[in-house]
Structures are given as structure tokens and as C-alpha cells.
């Protein structure tokens, strides 16, 4: 069967060797197996085994109550990964986690440690460098701390990119390789800093998330280029 190219999945440029592995898994269309329950836009569940026809992939187009993480405490910068087996829901939660920070109370090392807890334990697929790159380096983090910067985030919608869905239709059996999904998430970050300053940013990110049957989802990578 015809396979989608890496560029078609929004993976271009000169990726690392590990990102090539992730991109290859995405290109092979890692889709939901029958044991994994996931939400579609109309609230129904769907599943398929590799021998069955490709399941239809519906997108979540919005959140009546946008995902927002609870406040962290102690050495935990953000809450740990939620027990979710739906790739769309987990990608929404992951985006909020990546867009949320409080430099007033959390060190750079604590932020990274909290983020790492969301990663897949499968080293063949995990691209920690792409996730780590989502927060400022230690020098800039210290400046954010000096300015009392902190941010919260909400998600407006999450969907499977059209190229991912087309690849799913082309080769549904490829899901059994790694169960990795590409999900594009849109939302907004609310920023605030010392002196009453504030601002807002629209955000968009494409994530690779792994949702193996019978286990909770975990984060794999941040795509270097946002897919449509």
C-alpha cells in the first residue's frame, strides 16, 4: 500500500536520528487498536484490529471546559500525566502542561523533571530534546524568575492532522508498530509578571503521543513543524 512521506506528516528539515524513528512510526500510521478507547467528535468510541478495515477518525473540535492543570506544589512544577487512553485528550493535556509555568516558585530543573514524567519510557521512540526545547534555557529562566513571570494555558481544540488521517486510510495495519498518533492542538496562554503586567498568546503545537492498548498515553515528541 502507498505510504505517506515524512514531509507529508509535517516532519521536515534535518531531524535527529531519534526523530527519524518517531517520524517513521507516524508515517506508518500508528492508530488505535481495539483495546484502546478514544473519543471522537460526536462522543462515540471506535476501535479496530489490524485485520479489520480502517476505523474512521473523527476529531475533537472544541472543549466546553478547556483543560487547565491544577496548581503545582513543592518540587512538582506541574501535575503528573493523567490516566488517559485517548490520544486527543492526552494531547490536549500535554499541550497545557507544556504551555504552563511559574518561574516564581519553580526552578528550571524542577520544570524539566515534571515534564519528563509525561514521556514514554520507550527510548526507541522518545525524543526528549524536542520536548525540553519547549521551555527557556536556564539563563532565560532566571530572568523570568526575576520578573515574576508565570503562565497558564487553555486548549480550544485538538485534531488529527489531515495527512495523518489520510495515512491511516492508506495503511491501517501499521498501528501495531508503536501506537503513536500525531495530534495538532490549538489554545491560548495567559502570561503575567511583576507589576501587574499581563498578556496573552495564541498557541498551536503538533505532538506525537503514544497510546498502547491497555496502558495510559504518554508523550513521545514535539513535531518540528506544525501539520495542517
Secondary structure, DSSP 8 states (H G I E B T S, - for coil): -----TGGGT--SS--HHHHHHHHHHHT-----TT---B-TTS-B----TTS-------B---SS-------BTTBSS--------HHHHHHHHHHHHH-EETTT--HHHHHHHHHTTB-S-TTT--HHHHHTTS--HHHHHHHHHTT-EEEEEEEEEE--HHHHHHHHH-GGGGGGT-EEEEEEEEEEEEEETTTEEEEEEEEEEEEEE--TTS--EEEEE-SS---
